[in-house]
């Protein structure tokens, strides 16, 4: 290993920006000067990159430029993706064949992905990262915890909150879930495990839902003498109808993936596999299918459907016309026509 790299290691270790993960891999995080001037001041611009080094073999395993002002993580097992790692929430942007697909992974195993204040903050950060990223054509929300999607609110943390803090926290949660629903790109929830309370509300805010047949889900808040506070009382009736939504919310009933599919709560149900991620793989297939289409057109279609479904038909049609006008001057529309004439697969750039 060169002296320069050794020196940089020392700088990062002293500053706390190098850490050792459970697999024995040094993870080296470097930001842009605007994000982390104390670190960047030691390093020339050309070295503002992401890197990880195998502790066992002592060599640079992967090195790529990273011009973004946010933390990146590249694990040895996933060289085909770029990661925004924030312990309880991971944001992956896949490259190669799955380019354009981003994945938000919930990663709080000890608490069954319960929504704490930190979890909420990190999830919101991930959404902010995606909101203006035009390279993202589809988003998947999944869990890294086997058998669990999200258990809902962190009740242990909630019990310690002052009564005056509960309302503001729920307001922030509601804003985060609404932010998920308004992401420009289509969002798919992959339910490979239990989605309870706020966990199901996160899934309801997604455009599409895929569930394993064994996955359990329910808005169970009434059992705790509260009601769904992150949009569940509004999104569930719009999805499955008012009478059935009332029954599920009033009783706090928990249903499985097959029952959820029968009532229209999820788009697809799949048999669980031995790895416990069948819904995720089906969601990834769907995301790839979506990302192959014109991204501007897909975003405008999402906007037209979301807005139009909340207004009368005449107003919705007028909004559709407005959205359609946005795709007419795009290069992608011309590319689609030319590809059709030439009988080839179009290459859309989102322009």
ZAMARGU-4260 file (C-alpha; in steps of 0.2 Angstrom, whole numbers, plus 5000, padded with zeros to 4 digits):
<rodrens>
0) 5000/5000/5000 | 5007/5017/4995 | 5013/5030/5008 | 5000/5042/5002 | 4986/5030/5005
5) 4993/5026/5023 | 4994/5044/5027 | 4976/5046/5021 | 4970/5032/5032 | 4978/5040/5047
10) 4969/5056/5043 | 4953/5047/5042 | 4955/5037/5057 | 4959/5052/5068 | 4944/5061/5061
15) 4933/5047/5064 | 4928/5045/5046 | 4935/5028/5044 | 4926/5013/5052 | 4927/4994/5052
20) 4911/4985/5048 | 4906/4968/5055 | 4913/4959/5039 | 4931/4965/5043 | 4931/4978/5029
25) 4938/4996/5030 | 4925/5008/5024 | 4932/5024/5019 | 4920/5039/5018 | 4925/5055/5009
30) 4913/5070/5005 | 4915/5085/4995 | 4924/5101/5002 | 4907/5109/5005 | 4901/5094/5015
35) 4916/5090/5025 | 4930/5104/5024 | 4940/5097/5039 | 4943/5081/5029 | 4944/5088/5012
40) 4957/5101/5017 | 4969/5086/5019 | 4966/5079/5002 | 4968/5085/4984 | 4952/5086/4973
45) 4957/5071/4963 | 4957/5061/4979 | 4939/5065/4984 | 4933/5048/4980 | 4925/5033/4987
50) 4936/5018/4991 | 4936/5003/5002 | 4951/4992/5007 | 4951/4973/5011 | 4958/4972/5029
55) 4963/4954/5026 | 4972/4956/5009 | 4977/4974/5011 | 4974/4981/4994 | 4963/4993/4986
60) 4948/4983/4980 | 4937/4997/4971 | 4940/5015/4967 | 4928/5027/4958 | 4926/5045/4957
65) 4912/5052/4968 | 4907/5070/4964 | 4892/5070/4975 | 4892/5079/4991 | 4885/5065/5001
70) 4892/5049/5010 | 4894/5034/4999 | 4897/5016/5003 | 4903/5002/4992 | 4903/4985/5000
75) 4913/4970/4992 | 4898/4960/4988 | 4888/4974/4978 | 4900/4982/4966 | 4886/4985/4954
80) 4878/4998/4965 | 4882/5015/4974 | 4877/5017/4992 | 4872/5031/5003 | 4874/5022/5020
85) 4866/5029/5036 | 4866/5013/5047 | 4847/5012/5049 | 4842/5017/5032 | 4852/5013/5016
90) 4850/5021/4999 | 4857/5011/4984 | 4858/5017/4966 | 4861/5002/4955 | 4872/5003/4940
95) 4874/4992/4925 | 4858/4983/4919 | 4848/4990/4933 | 4854/5008/4931 | 4841/5020/4935
100) 4834/5010/4950 | 4836/5016/4967 | 4833/5006/4983 | 4829/5012/5000 | 4833/4998/5013
105) 4826/4998/5030 | 4840/4992/5042 | 4836/4992/5060 | 4835/4974/5065 | 4836/4975/5084
110) 4820/4986/5084 | 4811/4977/5069 | 4813/4993/5059 | 4803/5003/5071 | 4802/5021/5066
115) 4812/5031/5079 | 4817/5049/5078 | 4834/5045/5070 | 4826/5033/5058 | 4813/5046/5053
120) 4828/5059/5050 | 4838/5047/5039 | 4823/5041/5029 | 4819/5060/5026 | 4837/5062/5020
125) 4836/5048/5008 | 4820/5056/5000 | 4829/5073/4999 | 4843/5064/4990 | 4831/5056/4977
130) 4819/5070/4975 | 4830/5080/4963 | 4840/5066/4955 | 4834/5064/4937 | 4844/5049/4934
135) 4832/5039/4946 | 4818/5031/4936 | 4811/5019/4949 | 4812/5017/4968 | 4810/5002/4978
140) 4807/5002/4997 | 4812/4986/5005 | 4819/4979/5022 | 4836/4971/5025 | 4828/4962/5041
145) 4821/4945/5038 | 4803/4943/5041 | 4800/4962/5044 | 4796/4976/5033 | 4793/4989/5047
150) 4784/4987/5064 | 4778/5004/5064 | 4782/5017/5077 | 4796/5014/5090 | 4784/5012/5105
155) 4798/5012/5118 | 4805/5028/5112 | 4787/5035/5111 | 4784/5030/5129 | 4798/5041/5134
160) 4792/5056/5124 | 4784/5071/5133 | 4766/5073/5128 | 4770/5089/5120 | 4783/5080/5108
165) 4771/5067/5101 | 4761/5078/5090 | 4776/5086/5082 | 4784/5069/5079 | 4769/5062/5071
170) 4768/5078/5060 | 4786/5075/5054 | 4782/5057/5051 | 4766/5062/5041 | 4777/5074/5031
175) 4790/5061/5027 | 4777/5048/5021 | 4769/5062/5010 | 4786/5066/5003 | 4788/5047/4999
180) 4771/5048/4989 | 4777/5064/4980 | 4793/5057/4973 | 4794/5061/4955 | 4799/5043/4950
185) 4787/5028/4953 | 4790/5020/4970 | 4787/5001/4974 | 4785/4994/4991 | 4793/4976/4993
190) 4784/4968/5008 | 4794/4952/5012 | 4789/4953/5030 | 4777/4961/5043 | 4771/4979/5039
195) 4762/4986/5054 | 4755/5003/5058 | 4767/5016/5051 | 4776/5002/5042 | 4760/4999/5031
200) 4757/5018/5030 | 4774/5019/5021 | 4769/5005/5009 | 4752/5014/5006 | 4762/5030/5001
205) 4771/5020/4987 | 4764/5019/4970 | 4764/5000/4969 | 4765/4986/4982 | 4772/4968/4980
210) 4770/4956/4995 | 4775/4939/4999 | 4761/4928/5002 | 4767/4925/5020 | 4769/4944/5024
215) 4758/4951/5038 | 4751/4969/5037 | 4738/4979/5046 | 4734/4997/5053 | 4734/4991/5071
220) 4734/5008/5079 | 4716/5006/5087 | 4723/4992/5098 | 4734/5006/5106 | 4720/5018/5107
225) 4726/5029/5093 | 4722/5030/5075 | 4733/5030/5059 | 4742/5046/5059 | 4754/5045/5044
230) 4741/5045/5031 | 4733/5028/5033 | 4716/5034/5037 | 4716/5043/5020 | 4726/5032/5008
235) 4718/5015/5013 | 4700/5020/5009 | 4706/5028/4992 | 4714/5011/4988 | 4702/4998/4994
240) 4686/5008/4997 | 4679/5016/5012 | 4668/5002/5020 | 4682/4989/5019 | 4695/5002/5025
245) 4684/5006/5040 | 4683/4988/5045 | 4701/4985/5044 | 4705/5001/5054 | 4691/4999/5067
250) 4696/4981/5071 | 4715/4983/5069 | 4715/4967/5059 | 4730/4959/5052 | 4730/4951/5035
255) 4742/4941/5025 | 4749/4944/5007 | 4736/4934/4999 | 4721/4942/5007 | 4729/4959/5004
260) 4730/4955/4985 | 4712/4949/4985 | 4706/4966/4992 | 4717/4976/4980 | 4729/4982/4994
265) 4744/4975/4984 | 4747/4974/4966 | 4756/4957/4966 | 4758/4942/4978 | 4772/4930/4977
270) 4777/4914/4986 | 4791/4917/4998 | 4808/4910/4994 | 4821/4902/5005 | 4831/4919/5006
275) 4815/4928/5011 | 4816/4941/4998 | 4804/4936/4984 | 4794/4952/4985 | 4810/4962/4983
280) 4815/4952/4967 | 4798/4954/4959 | 4799/4973/4964 | 4816/4974/4955 | 4809/4966/4939
285) 4795/4978/4939 | 4806/4993/4942 | 4817/4987/4928 | 4802/4986/4917 | 4797/5004/4921
290) 4814/5011/4920 | 4815/5005/4902 | 4802/5018/4897 | 4804/5036/4894 | 4807/5044/4911
295) 4799/5061/4908 | 4783/5052/4902 | 4782/5041/4917 | 4785/5055/4929 | 4771/5065/4920
300) 4760/5050/4920 | 4762/5048/4939 | 4758/5067/4941 | 4743/5066/4930 | 4736/5051/4939
305) 4740/5057/4957 | 4732/5074/4954 | 4718/5068/4942 | 4712/5055/4954 | 4708/5068/4967
310) 4698/5080/4956 | 4683/5079/4945 | 4685/5072/4927 | 4685/5088/4918 | 4699/5096/4929
315) 4709/5079/4928 | 4708/5080/4909 | 4714/5098/4909 | 4729/5093/4920 | 4732/5078/4909
320) 4734/5090/4894 | 4746/5101/4904 | 4757/5085/4908 | 4756/5079/4890 | 4763/5096/4884
325) 4778/5093/4895 | 4783/5078/4884 | 4780/5085/4867 | 4797/5095/4866 | 4808/5081/4873
330) 4822/5072/4864 | 4815/5056/4871 | 4799/5058/4862 | 4808/5060/4845 | 4819/5045/4850
335) 4804/5034/4853 | 4797/5038/4836 | 4814/5035/4827 | 4817/5019/4836 | 4799/5013/4831
340) 4803/5017/4813 | 4820/5008/4814 | 4813/4993/4823 | 4825/4994/4837 | 4825/4997/4856
345) 4824/5015/4861 | 4838/5023/4872 | 4829/5036/4883 | 4840/5049/4891 | 4827/5058/4901
350) 4828/5074/4890
</rodrens>
